């Protein structure tokens, strides 16, 4: 009888451990999100006068349903960025662009993405911002 009780306790503890180890969005995985930021320089009339790769541009990521950024990256010389070591799940990538009619002078440009499997590299494509 003691063996049966011990076996039941071990089995219950094992089930608890497996359910407690459920992976959620965030760091600790093997997936990567990549992308690129391009800047559209506009004149006072709102006409694009130049387009170029966004160098040293801040890019943010939110894990899951959060509302505050969980990590930050910076674009390289060619406008590319990446967030590594992510679990499966939903993510929001965002940056800022200039906004003449906004009180702060900036507005958010964002994309949402889902990582569906481990060891996956998801490219969100190009984010165009106005400067």
N, CA, C and O atoms as CSV, one atom per row, in Angstrom:
chain,resi,resn,atom,element,x,y,z
A,1,UNK,N,N,0.821,-1.193,0.000
A,1,UNK,CA,C,0.000,0.000,0.000
A,1,UNK,C,C,0.866,1.258,0.000
A,1,UNK,O,O,0.543,2.248,-0.657
A,2,UNK,N,N,2.001,1.205,0.766
A,2,UNK,CA,C,2.888,2.350,0.797
A,2,UNK,C,C,3.485,2.614,-0.589
A,2,UNK,O,O,3.641,3.766,-0.991
A,3,UNK,N,N,3.816,1.545,-1.315
A,3,UNK,CA,C,4.380,1.702,-2.657
A,3,UNK,C,C,3.381,2.364,-3.587
A,3,UNK,O,O,3.760,3.214,-4.393
A,4,UNK,N,N,2.137,1.999,-3.491
A,4,UNK,CA,C,1.098,2.579,-4.331
A,4,UNK,C,C,0.932,4.059,-4.017
A,4,UNK,O,O,0.779,4.874,-4.927
A,5,UNK,N,N,0.960,4.416,-2.730
A,5,UNK,CA,C,0.853,5.826,-2.347
A,5,UNK,C,C,2.067,6.615,-2.823
A,5,UNK,O,O,1.928,7.745,-3.292
A,6,UNK,N,N,3.252,6.028,-2.707
A,6,UNK,CA,C,4.469,6.677,-3.157
A,6,UNK,C,C,4.441,6.858,-4.668
A,6,UNK,O,O,4.814,7.917,-5.173
A,7,UNK,N,N,4.006,5.842,-5.387
A,7,UNK,CA,C,3.902,5.922,-6.836
A,7,UNK,C,C,2.899,7.001,-7.255
A,7,UNK,O,O,3.154,7.752,-8.197
A,8,UNK,N,N,1.780,7.079,-6.569
A,8,UNK,CA,C,0.770,8.105,-6.878
A,8,UNK,C,C,1.326,9.497,-6.609
A,8,UNK,O,O,1.069,10.423,-7.378
A,9,UNK,N,N,2.084,9.655,-5.526
A,9,UNK,CA,C,2.678,10.955,-5.202
A,9,UNK,C,C,3.708,11.354,-6.257
A,9,UNK,O,O,3.743,12.512,-6.673
A,10,UNK,N,N,4.535,10.428,-6.690
A,10,UNK,CA,C,5.545,10.708,-7.716
A,10,UNK,C,C,4.875,11.065,-9.036
A,10,UNK,O,O,5.299,12.002,-9.714
A,11,UNK,N,N,3.838,10.329,-9.405
A,11,UNK,CA,C,3.109,10.598,-10.634
A,11,UNK,C,C,2.448,11.980,-10.585
A,11,UNK,O,O,2.499,12.719,-11.568
A,12,UNK,N,N,1.843,12.330,-9.478
A,12,UNK,CA,C,1.204,13.640,-9.313
A,12,UNK,C,C,2.246,14.753,-9.408
A,12,UNK,O,O,2.012,15.768,-10.065
A,13,UNK,N,N,3.380,14.568,-8.764
A,13,UNK,CA,C,4.458,15.559,-8.816
A,13,UNK,C,C,4.984,15.714,-10.240
A,13,UNK,O,O,5.258,16.829,-10.685
A,14,UNK,N,N,5.125,14.602,-10.952
A,14,UNK,CA,C,5.594,14.640,-12.351
A,14,UNK,C,C,4.627,15.392,-13.247
A,14,UNK,O,O,5.054,16.175,-14.096
A,15,UNK,N,N,3.343,15.170,-13.073
A,15,UNK,CA,C,2.330,15.893,-13.863
A,15,UNK,C,C,2.387,17.379,-13.537
A,15,UNK,O,O,2.268,18.217,-14.431
A,16,UNK,N,N,2.567,17.707,-12.275
A,16,UNK,CA,C,2.678,19.107,-11.868
A,16,UNK,C,C,3.887,19.767,-12.529
A,16,UNK,O,O,3.783,20.893,-13.015
A,17,UNK,N,N,5.029,19.082,-12.554
A,17,UNK,CA,C,6.229,19.643,-13.164
A,17,UNK,C,C,6.044,19.888,-14.650
A,17,UNK,O,O,6.448,20.933,-15.161
A,18,UNK,N,N,5.439,18.941,-15.347
A,18,UNK,CA,C,5.227,19.087,-16.790
A,18,UNK,C,C,4.294,20.249,-17.077
A,18,UNK,O,O,4.548,21.028,-17.995
A,19,UNK,N,N,3.229,20.380,-16.319
A,19,UNK,CA,C,2.287,21.478,-16.563
A,19,UNK,C,C,2.872,22.817,-16.146
A,19,UNK,O,O,2.520,23.842,-16.730
A,20,UNK,N,N,3.746,22.840,-15.165
A,20,UNK,CA,C,4.366,24.081,-14.713
A,20,UNK,C,C,5.436,24.557,-15.682
A,20,UNK,O,O,5.821,25.725,-15.634
A,21,UNK,N,N,5.921,23.705,-16.544
A,21,UNK,CA,C,6.987,24.046,-17.477
A,21,UNK,C,C,6.456,24.486,-18.833
A,21,UNK,O,O,7.194,24.471,-19.818
A,22,UNK,N,N,5.199,24.873,-18.898
A,22,UNK,CA,C,4.639,25.320,-20.161
A,22,UNK,C,C,5.406,26.541,-20.640
A,22,UNK,O,O,5.561,27.512,-19.898
A,23,UNK,N,N,5.889,26.497,-21.881
A,23,UNK,CA,C,6.654,27.595,-22.446
A,23,UNK,C,C,5.714,28.709,-22.882
A,23,UNK,O,O,4.661,28.448,-23.463
A,24,UNK,N,N,6.090,29.933,-22.605
A,24,UNK,CA,C,5.323,31.103,-23.027
A,24,UNK,C,C,6.234,31.995,-23.868
A,24,UNK,O,O,7.443,31.772,-23.939
A,25,UNK,N,N,5.654,32.983,-24.488
A,25,UNK,CA,C,6.442,33.895,-25.294
A,25,UNK,C,C,7.582,34.471,-24.480
A,25,UNK,O,O,7.475,34.666,-23.270
A,26,UNK,N,N,8.671,34.737,-25.171
A,26,UNK,CA,C,9.811,35.351,-24.509
A,26,UNK,C,C,11.104,34.641,-24.804
A,26,UNK,O,O,11.185,33.805,-25.704
A,27,UNK,N,N,12.104,34.979,-24.040
A,27,UNK,CA,C,13.431,34.414,-24.220
A,27,UNK,C,C,13.499,32.987,-23.687
A,27,UNK,O,O,12.678,32.557,-22.877
A,28,UNK,N,N,14.496,32.280,-24.167
A,28,UNK,CA,C,14.716,30.917,-23.699
A,28,UNK,C,C,14.508,29.880,-24.783
A,28,UNK,O,O,14.719,28.690,-24.548
A,29,UNK,N,N,14.102,30.301,-25.951
A,29,UNK,CA,C,13.833,29.385,-27.053
A,29,UNK,C,C,14.946,29.381,-28.078
A,29,UNK,O,O,16.068,29.812,-27.812
A,30,UNK,N,N,14.610,28.887,-29.254
A,30,UNK,CA,C,15.597,28.737,-30.324
A,30,UNK,C,C,15.190,29.454,-31.605
A,30,UNK,O,O,15.814,29.257,-32.648
A,31,UNK,N,N,14.170,30.267,-31.543
A,31,UNK,CA,C,13.692,30.954,-32.742
A,31,UNK,C,C,14.196,32.393,-32.787
A,31,UNK,O,O,14.653,32.946,-31.787
A,32,UNK,N,N,14.097,32.988,-33.992
A,32,UNK,CA,C,14.590,34.339,-34.227
A,32,UNK,C,C,13.573,35.117,-35.059
A,32,UNK,O,O,12.945,34.567,-35.963
A,33,UNK,N,N,13.421,36.390,-34.745
A,33,UNK,CA,C,12.620,37.299,-35.569
A,33,UNK,C,C,13.583,38.315,-36.171
A,33,UNK,O,O,14.380,38.927,-35.461
A,34,UNK,N,N,13.499,38.487,-37.503
A,34,UNK,CA,C,14.348,39.448,-38.197
A,34,UNK,C,C,13.493,40.422,-38.991
A,34,UNK,O,O,12.307,40.181,-39.218
A,35,UNK,N,N,14.098,41.512,-39.406
A,35,UNK,CA,C,13.406,42.486,-40.232
A,35,UNK,C,C,14.341,43.599,-40.628
A,35,UNK,O,O,15.538,43.555,-40.344
A,36,UNK,N,N,13.787,44.600,-41.287
A,36,UNK,CA,C,14.570,45.728,-41.774
A,36,UNK,C,C,13.741,46.998,-41.633
A,36,UNK,O,O,12.518,46.973,-41.768
A,37,UNK,N,N,14.420,48.105,-41.359
A,37,UNK,CA,C,13.744,49.397,-41.288
A,37,UNK,C,C,14.334,50.309,-42.359
A,37,UNK,O,O,15.551,50.441,-42.492
A,38,UNK,N,N,13.437,50.932,-43.114
A,38,UNK,CA,C,13.809,51.900,-44.140
A,38,UNK,C,C,13.190,53.243,-43.773
A,38,UNK,O,O,12.036,53.308,-43.348
A,39,UNK,N,N,13.954,54.303,-43.939
A,39,UNK,CA,C,13.487,55.650,-43.629
A,39,UNK,C,C,13.102,56.369,-44.924
A,39,UNK,O,O,13.854,56.362,-45.899
A,40,UNK,N,N,11.933,56.982,-44.919
A,40,UNK,CA,C,11.499,57.852,-46.006
A,40,UNK,C,C,11.617,59.289,-45.500
A,40,UNK,O,O,10.845,59.714,-44.640
A,41,UNK,N,N,12.570,60.021,-46.027
A,41,UNK,CA,C,12.774,61.424,-45.656
A,41,UNK,C,C,11.822,62.262,-46.492
A,41,UNK,O,O,11.806,62.165,-47.719
A,42,UNK,N,N,11.013,63.103,-45.804
A,42,UNK,CA,C,10.018,63.922,-46.499
A,42,UNK,C,C,10.325,65.396,-46.321
A,42,UNK,O,O,10.895,65.810,-45.312
A,43,UNK,N,N,9.937,66.184,-47.318
A,43,UNK,CA,C,10.094,67.630,-47.190
A,43,UNK,C,C,8.862,68.212,-46.504
A,43,UNK,O,O,7.966,67.466,-46.108
A,44,UNK,N,N,8.808,69.524,-46.362
A,44,UNK,CA,C,7.703,70.165,-45.641
A,44,UNK,C,C,6.353,69.976,-46.325
A,44,UNK,O,O,5.310,70.120,-45.687
A,45,UNK,N,N,6.362,69.654,-47.627
A,45,UNK,CA,C,5.113,69.400,-48.360
A,45,UNK,C,C,4.670,67.945,-48.239
A,45,UNK,O,O,3.620,67.566,-48.758
A,46,UNK,N,N,5.476,67.126,-47.548
A,46,UNK,CA,C,5.129,65.723,-47.376
A,46,UNK,C,C,5.563,64.826,-48.515
A,46,UNK,O,O,5.140,63.672,-48.596
A,47,UNK,N,N,6.404,65.346,-49.399
A,47,UNK,CA,C,6.896,64.579,-50.546
A,47,UNK,C,C,8.199,63.881,-50.147
A,47,UNK,O,O,9.089,64.499,-49.562
A,48,UNK,N,N,8.302,62.601,-50.465
A,48,UNK,CA,C,9.519,61.844,-50.157
A,48,UNK,C,C,10.656,62.358,-51.031
A,48,UNK,O,O,10.561,62.377,-52.258
A,49,UNK,N,N,11.737,62.777,-50.367
A,49,UNK,CA,C,12.897,63.295,-51.099
A,49,UNK,C,C,14.088,62.341,-51.041
A,49,UNK,O,O,15.042,62.492,-51.805
A,50,UNK,N,N,14.038,61.363,-50.139
A,50,UNK,CA,C,15.110,60.372,-50.034
A,50,UNK,C,C,14.593,59.143,-49.295
A,50,UNK,O,O,13.730,59.247,-48.422
A,51,UNK,N,N,15.122,57.996,-49.649
A,51,UNK,CA,C,14.829,56.747,-48.956
A,51,UNK,C,C,16.161,56.068,-48.665
A,51,UNK,O,O,17.010,55.942,-49.548
A,52,UNK,N,N,16.340,55.625,-47.401
A,52,UNK,CA,C,17.615,55.015,-47.034
A,52,UNK,C,C,17.428,54.028,-45.878
A,52,UNK,O,O,16.422,54.053,-45.168
A,53,UNK,N,N,18.432,53.157,-45.713
A,53,UNK,CA,C,18.417,52.187,-44.619
A,53,UNK,C,C,18.542,52.918,-43.285
A,53,UNK,O,O,19.347,53.840,-43.148
A,54,UNK,N,N,17.756,52.507,-42.317
A,54,UNK,CA,C,17.759,53.128,-40.992
A,54,UNK,C,C,18.917,52.575,-40.173
A,54,UNK,O,O,18.833,51.459,-39.660
A,55,UNK,N,N,19.974,53.327,-40.047
A,55,UNK,CA,C,21.145,52.914,-39.274
A,55,UNK,C,C,20.985,53.317,-37.819
A,55,UNK,O,O,20.535,54.423,-37.522
A,56,UNK,N,N,21.358,52.411,-36.903
A,56,UNK,CA,C,21.321,52.680,-35.460
A,56,UNK,C,C,19.937,53.135,-34.988
A,56,UNK,O,O,19.822,54.061,-34.185
A,57,UNK,N,N,18.919,52.496,-35.481
A,57,UNK,CA,C,17.528,52.820,-35.157
A,57,UNK,C,C,17.051,51.868,-34.071
A,57,UNK,O,O,17.286,50.664,-34.171
A,58,UNK,N,N,16.388,52.374,-33.038
A,58,UNK,CA,C,15.883,51.525,-31.957
A,58,UNK,C,C,14.643,50.759,-32.409
A,58,UNK,O,O,13.728,51.328,-33.004
A,59,UNK,N,N,14.629,49.452,-32.115
A,59,UNK,CA,C,13.507,48.573,-32.425
A,59,UNK,C,C,13.163,47.826,-31.135
A,59,UNK,O,O,14.057,47.364,-30.427
A,60,UNK,N,N,11.881,47.709,-30.833
A,60,UNK,CA,C,11.428,47.113,-29.577
A,60,UNK,C,C,10.584,45.873,-29.840
A,60,UNK,O,O,9.981,45.735,-30.904
A,61,UNK,N,N,10.546,44.963,-28.850
A,61,UNK,CA,C,9.720,43.761,-28.937
A,61,UNK,C,C,8.899,43.624,-27.657
A,61,UNK,O,O,9.379,43.873,-26.551
A,62,UNK,N,N,7.649,43.221,-27.851
A,62,UNK,CA,C,6.758,42.907,-26.727
A,62,UNK,C,C,6.427,41.427,-26.828
A,62,UNK,O,O,6.031,40.949,-27.892
A,63,UNK,N,N,6.587,40.693,-25.722
A,63,UNK,CA,C,6.275,39.268,-25.676
A,63,UNK,C,C,4.800,39.087,-25.350
A,63,UNK,O,O,4.300,39.660,-24.381
A,64,UNK,N,N,4.107,38.299,-26.148
A,64,UNK,CA,C,2.712,37.950,-25.859
A,64,UNK,C,C,1.790,39.144,-25.847
A,64,UNK,O,O,1.829,39.984,-26.746
A,65,UNK,N,N,0.950,39.217,-24.812
A,65,UNK,CA,C,-0.075,40.263,-24.707
A,65,UNK,C,C,0.380,41.449,-23.862
A,65,UNK,O,O,-0.449,42.245,-23.422
A,66,UNK,N,N,1.669,41.575,-23.632
A,66,UNK,CA,C,2.184,42.673,-22.814
A,66,UNK,C,C,1.904,44.035,-23.422
A,66,UNK,O,O,1.488,44.137,-24.576
A,67,UNK,N,N,2.132,45.072,-22.648
A,67,UNK,CA,C,1.921,46.440,-23.129
A,67,UNK,C,C,3.186,47.283,-23.036
A,67,UNK,O,O,3.204,48.426,-23.494
A,68,UNK,N,N,4.228,46.739,-22.455
A,68,UNK,CA,C,5.501,47.436,-22.308
A,68,UNK,C,C,6.574,46.593,-22.993
A,68,UNK,O,O,6.530,45.364,-22.937
A,69,UNK,N,N,7.532,47.247,-23.634
A,69,UNK,CA,C,8.542,46.463,-24.359
A,69,UNK,C,C,9.351,45.587,-23.398
A,69,UNK,O,O,9.654,45.973,-22.269
A,70,UNK,N,N,9.687,44.395,-23.893
A,70,UNK,CA,C,10.451,43.434,-23.108
A,70,UNK,C,C,11.928,43.440,-23.464
A,70,UNK,O,O,12.766,43.030,-22.660
A,71,UNK,N,N,12.249,43.906,-24.669
A,71,UNK,CA,C,13.641,43.952,-25.099
A,71,UNK,C,C,13.773,45.005,-26.185
A,71,UNK,O,O,12.784,45.425,-26.786
A,72,UNK,N,N,14.993,45.419,-26.426
A,72,UNK,CA,C,15.274,46.434,-27.438
A,72,UNK,C,C,16.474,45.993,-28.248
A,72,UNK,O,O,17.404,45.385,-27.716
A,73,UNK,N,N,16.455,46.299,-29.534
A,73,UNK,CA,C,17.575,46.030,-30.416
A,73,UNK,C,C,17.858,47.308,-31.191
A,73,UNK,O,O,17.096,48.272,-31.115
A,74,UNK,N,N,18.938,47.309,-31.923
A,74,UNK,CA,C,19.285,48.454,-32.753
A,74,UNK,C,C,19.612,47.940,-34.139
A,74,UNK,O,O,20.234,46.888,-34.289
A,75,UNK,N,N,19.188,48.686,-35.159
A,75,UNK,CA,C,19.467,48.259,-36.521
A,75,UNK,C,C,20.957,48.387,-36.825
A,75,UNK,O,O,21.664,49.206,-36.238
A,76,UNK,N,N,21.407,47.563,-37.748
A,76,UNK,CA,C,22.808,47.621,-38.186
A,76,UNK,C,C,22.952,48.669,-39.285
A,76,UNK,O,O,22.014,49.411,-39.577
A,77,UNK,N,N,24.113,48.721,-39.877
A,77,UNK,CA,C,24.400,49.714,-40.917
A,77,UNK,C,C,23.444,49.636,-42.106
A,77,UNK,O,O,23.235,50.625,-42.808
A,78,UNK,N,N,22.862,48.447,-42.327
A,78,UNK,CA,C,21.981,48.257,-43.487
A,78,UNK,C,C,20.496,48.225,-43.105
A,78,UNK,O,O,19.658,47.828,-43.915
A,79,UNK,N,N,20.167,48.640,-41.884
A,79,UNK,CA,C,18.779,48.705,-41.451
A,79,UNK,C,C,18.203,47.415,-40.905
A,79,UNK,O,O,17.045,47.387,-40.487
A,80,UNK,N,N,18.989,46.340,-40.899
A,80,UNK,CA,C,18.494,45.042,-40.418
A,80,UNK,C,C,18.581,44.945,-38.893
A,80,UNK,O,O,19.442,45.552,-38.257
A,81,UNK,N,N,17.659,44.159,-38.332
A,81,UNK,CA,C,17.650,43.904,-36.892
A,81,UNK,C,C,17.228,42.466,-36.658
A,81,UNK,O,O,16.705,41.809,-37.558
A,82,UNK,N,N,17.459,41.974,-35.436
A,82,UNK,CA,C,17.004,40.630,-35.072
A,82,UNK,C,C,16.825,40.514,-33.568
A,82,UNK,O,O,17.497,41.178,-32.778
A,83,UNK,N,N,15.898,39.648,-33.208
A,83,UNK,CA,C,15.677,39.258,-31.818
A,83,UNK,C,C,15.845,37.743,-31.784
A,83,UNK,O,O,15.108,37.015,-32.450
A,84,UNK,N,N,16.822,37.269,-31.001
A,84,UNK,CA,C,17.161,35.842,-30.965
A,84,UNK,C,C,16.638,35.171,-29.699
A,84,UNK,O,O,16.202,35.828,-28.753
A,85,UNK,N,N,16.696,33.845,-29.716
A,85,UNK,CA,C,16.431,32.989,-28.568
A,85,UNK,C,C,15.000,33.141,-28.048
A,85,UNK,O,O,14.775,33.281,-26.846
A,86,UNK,N,N,14.042,33.110,-28.971
A,86,UNK,CA,C,12.635,33.291,-28.611
A,86,UNK,C,C,11.889,31.964,-28.597
A,86,UNK,O,O,12.201,31.047,-29.357
A,87,UNK,N,N,10.909,31.883,-27.725
A,87,UNK,CA,C,9.989,30.742,-27.665
A,87,UNK,C,C,8.906,30.922,-28.731
A,87,UNK,O,O,8.788,31.990,-29.333
A,88,UNK,N,N,8.121,29.871,-28.956
A,88,UNK,CA,C,6.957,29.983,-29.830
A,88,UNK,C,C,5.963,30.933,-29.182
A,88,UNK,O,O,5.869,31.010,-27.957
A,89,UNK,N,N,5.221,31.659,-30.018
A,89,UNK,CA,C,4.206,32.549,-29.485
A,89,UNK,C,C,4.028,33.800,-30.314
A,89,UNK,O,O,4.554,33.912,-31.421
A,90,UNK,N,N,3.279,34.738,-29.766
A,90,UNK,CA,C,2.965,35.987,-30.449
A,90,UNK,C,C,3.871,37.113,-29.956
A,90,UNK,O,O,4.186,37.209,-28.770
A,91,UNK,N,N,4.280,37.961,-30.901
A,91,UNK,CA,C,5.183,39.062,-30.592
A,91,UNK,C,C,4.740,40.314,-31.333
A,91,UNK,O,O,4.140,40.241,-32.405
A,92,UNK,N,N,5.047,41.459,-30.744
A,92,UNK,CA,C,4.824,42.738,-31.396
A,92,UNK,C,C,6.174,43.424,-31.523
A,92,UNK,O,O,6.897,43.589,-30.541
A,93,UNK,N,N,6.501,43.821,-32.746
A,93,UNK,CA,C,7.731,44.550,-33.023
A,93,UNK,C,C,7.328,45.988,-33.335
A,93,UNK,O,O,6.405,46.216,-34.116
A,94,UNK,N,N,8.010,46.958,-32.732
A,94,UNK,CA,C,7.666,48.334,-33.057
A,94,UNK,C,C,8.859,49.269,-32.993
A,94,UNK,O,O,9.886,48.970,-32.384
A,95,UNK,N,N,8.688,50.417,-33.645
A,95,UNK,CA,C,9.654,51.496,-33.625
A,95,UNK,C,C,8.866,52.800,-33.724
A,95,UNK,O,O,7.635,52.781,-33.715
A,96,UNK,N,N,9.552,53.906,-33.815
A,96,UNK,CA,C,8.884,55.207,-33.895
A,96,UNK,C,C,9.236,55.911,-35.199
A,96,UNK,O,O,10.316,55.718,-35.758
A,97,UNK,N,N,8.307,56.726,-35.665
A,97,UNK,CA,C,8.563,57.597,-36.804
A,97,UNK,C,C,8.130,59.013,-36.452
A,97,UNK,O,O,7.364,59.218,-35.511
A,98,UNK,N,N,8.620,59.984,-37.208
A,98,UNK,CA,C,8.263,61.386,-36.986
A,98,UNK,C,C,6.796,61.606,-37.352
A,98,UNK,O,O,6.275,60.995,-38.284
A,99,UNK,N,N,6.148,62.486,-36.603
A,99,UNK,CA,C,4.738,62.793,-36.835
A,99,UNK,C,C,4.524,64.278,-36.535
A,99,UNK,O,O,4.542,64.694,-35.377
A,100,UNK,N,N,4.325,65.064,-37.583
A,100,UNK,CA,C,4.169,66.511,-37.424
A,100,UNK,C,C,2.901,66.883,-36.661
A,100,UNK,O,O,2.875,67.898,-35.965
A,101,UNK,N,N,1.857,66.078,-36.784
A,101,UNK,CA,C,0.584,66.406,-36.139
A,101,UNK,C,C,0.409,65.761,-34.760
A,101,UNK,O,O,-0.630,65.933,-34.124
A,102,UNK,N,N,1.419,65.023,-34.301
A,102,UNK,CA,C,1.345,64.375,-32.982
A,102,UNK,C,C,1.956,65.285,-31.924
A,102,UNK,O,O,2.955,65.958,-32.177
A,103,UNK,N,N,1.357,65.301,-30.750
A,103,UNK,CA,C,1.841,66.163,-29.663
A,103,UNK,C,C,3.294,65.848,-29.294
A,103,UNK,O,O,4.072,66.759,-29.012
A,104,UNK,N,N,3.659,64.569,-29.295
A,104,UNK,CA,C,5.020,64.175,-28.910
A,104,UNK,C,C,6.013,64.327,-30.055
A,104,UNK,O,O,7.224,64.316,-29.833
A,105,UNK,N,N,5.508,64.468,-31.274
A,105,UNK,CA,C,6.380,64.545,-32.444
A,105,UNK,C,C,6.713,63.196,-33.035
A,105,UNK,O,O,7.342,63.124,-34.090
A,106,UNK,N,N,6.303,62.117,-32.376
A,106,UNK,CA,C,6.557,60.751,-32.849
A,106,UNK,C,C,5.282,59.926,-32.773
A,106,UNK,O,O,4.376,60.223,-31.994
A,107,UNK,N,N,5.228,58.879,-33.601
A,107,UNK,CA,C,4.147,57.911,-33.493
A,107,UNK,C,C,4.710,56.508,-33.686
A,107,UNK,O,O,5.775,56.325,-34.276
A,108,UNK,N,N,3.983,55.531,-33.182
A,108,UNK,CA,C,4.418,54.139,-33.212
A,108,UNK,C,C,4.091,53.510,-34.565
A,108,UNK,O,O,3.022,53.734,-35.134
A,109,UNK,N,N,5.039,52.719,-35.063
A,109,UNK,CA,C,4.825,51.876,-36.239
A,109,UNK,C,C,5.076,50.461,-35.759
A,109,UNK,O,O,6.170,50.160,-35.281
A,110,UNK,N,N,4.079,49.579,-35.876
A,110,UNK,CA,C,4.249,48.238,-35.320
A,110,UNK,C,C,3.769,47.146,-36.258
A,110,UNK,O,O,2.963,47.366,-37.162
A,111,UNK,N,N,4.299,45.965,-36.003
A,111,UNK,CA,C,3.897,44.738,-36.700
A,111,UNK,C,C,3.785,43.642,-35.659
A,111,UNK,O,O,4.588,43.564,-34.729
A,112,UNK,N,N,2.771,42.792,-35.827
A,112,UNK,CA,C,2.642,41.625,-34.961
A,112,UNK,C,C,3.021,40.394,-35.764
A,112,UNK,O,O,2.825,40.336,-36.978
A,113,UNK,N,N,3.562,39.421,-35.067
A,113,UNK,CA,C,4.062,38.211,-35.721
A,113,UNK,C,C,3.877,37.029,-34.792
A,113,UNK,O,O,3.897,37.176,-33.570
A,114,UNK,N,N,3.698,35.857,-35.377
A,114,UNK,CA,C,3.616,34.632,-34.582
A,114,UNK,C,C,4.754,33.708,-34.968
A,114,UNK,O,O,4.979,33.433,-36.147
A,115,UNK,N,N,5.469,33.233,-33.958
A,115,UNK,CA,C,6.481,32.204,-34.140
A,115,UNK,C,C,5.779,30.889,-33.843
A,115,UNK,O,O,5.280,30.688,-32.736
A,116,UNK,N,N,5.736,29.989,-34.823
A,116,UNK,CA,C,4.932,28.780,-34.687
A,116,UNK,C,C,5.712,27.521,-34.352
A,116,UNK,O,O,5.124,26.505,-33.980
A,117,UNK,N,N,7.041,27.579,-34.481
A,117,UNK,CA,C,7.815,26.375,-34.155
A,117,UNK,C,C,9.214,26.735,-33.677
A,117,UNK,O,O,9.697,27.845,-33.905
A,118,UNK,N,N,9.843,25.802,-33.025
A,118,UNK,CA,C,11.200,25.992,-32.528
A,118,UNK,C,C,12.174,26.043,-33.699
A,118,UNK,O,O,11.896,25.494,-34.766
A,119,UNK,N,N,13.298,26.691,-33.505
A,119,UNK,CA,C,14.367,26.818,-34.499
A,119,UNK,C,C,13.884,27.484,-35.779
A,119,UNK,O,O,14.415,27.222,-36.859
A,120,UNK,N,N,12.884,28.341,-35.660
A,120,UNK,CA,C,12.331,29.034,-36.818
A,120,UNK,C,C,12.890,30.457,-36.869
A,120,UNK,O,O,13.045,31.110,-35.837
A,121,UNK,N,N,13.191,30.930,-38.083
A,121,UNK,CA,C,13.541,32.330,-38.281
A,121,UNK,C,C,12.394,32.962,-39.052
A,121,UNK,O,O,12.108,32.586,-40.189
A,122,UNK,N,N,11.740,33.929,-38.416
A,122,UNK,CA,C,10.596,34.607,-39.018
A,122,UNK,C,C,11.051,36.001,-39.436
A,122,UNK,O,O,11.496,36.792,-38.604
A,123,UNK,N,N,10.938,36.296,-40.727
A,123,UNK,CA,C,11.288,37.616,-41.219
A,123,UNK,C,C,10.009,38.414,-41.366
A,123,UNK,O,O,9.116,38.020,-42.116
A,124,UNK,N,N,9.907,39.533,-40.659
A,124,UNK,CA,C,8.689,40.336,-40.732
A,124,UNK,C,C,8.703,41.306,-41.894
A,124,UNK,O,O,7.758,42.072,-42.080
A,125,UNK,N,N,9.766,41.279,-42.675
A,125,UNK,CA,C,9.853,42.144,-43.833
A,125,UNK,C,C,10.365,43.520,-43.468
A,125,UNK,O,O,11.114,43.696,-42.507
A,126,UNK,N,N,9.939,44.500,-44.265
A,126,UNK,CA,C,10.425,45.863,-44.096
A,126,UNK,C,C,9.393,46.742,-43.401
A,126,UNK,O,O,8.210,46.738,-43.743
A,127,UNK,N,N,9.868,47.484,-42.432
A,127,UNK,CA,C,9.051,48.500,-41.765
A,127,UNK,C,C,9.532,49.842,-42.321
A,127,UNK,O,O,10.709,50.181,-42.204
A,128,UNK,N,N,8.620,50.599,-42.922
A,128,UNK,CA,C,8.968,51.916,-43.439
A,128,UNK,C,C,8.542,52.975,-42.440
A,128,UNK,O,O,7.414,52.969,-41.947
A,129,UNK,N,N,9.464,53.886,-42.149
A,129,UNK,CA,C,9.181,54.978,-41.227
A,129,UNK,C,C,9.451,56.309,-41.920
A,129,UNK,O,O,10.210,56.384,-42.886
A,130,UNK,N,N,8.818,57.344,-41.409
A,130,UNK,CA,C,8.977,58.689,-41.943
A,130,UNK,C,C,9.894,59.481,-41.034
A,130,UNK,O,O,9.797,59.422,-39.808
A,131,UNK,N,N,10.794,60.227,-41.672
A,131,UNK,CA,C,11.678,61.107,-40.906
A,131,UNK,C,C,11.576,62.502,-41.472
A,131,UNK,O,O,12.238,63.417,-40.981
